[in-house]
Structures are given as C-alpha cells and as structure tokens.
C-alpha cells in the first residue's frame, strides 16, 4: 500500500510541476534551494576563505574515497 501511495504522490507532483512549467512558472525554488543560496551567499568571500574551503572540500573528498574502498 505504501508503494502505491508513493507512486500516486510522484505522479501528482509530476503533473503539478508540468502544469506550472507549461504556464511559464520556471523560477519557483524549494525551501532547500533557498537555504542553500543563503548559505552560499551570506558570508563574503575572499581568496583566503576560498582556499580554506577548497582545502576542506579536498580533504572531505579524499576521506570519502578512503571509505569507499
């Protein structure tokens, strides 16, 4: 029964998205996207913070690759 409910929710969501897109409403953002935008653009960025973020991202990727193997 849960699979049927999930499937009907998926179909209803797809139809409503298609209806909005066909009427020209392309710029609707979900709350998750808005939160991500706030996180990305809330703090000023400079070369130093960019380098720190890049180093942190590289370390996270390397750590993820170690856990995969």
Beta strands, then each sheet from edge to edge (+ up, - down):
end
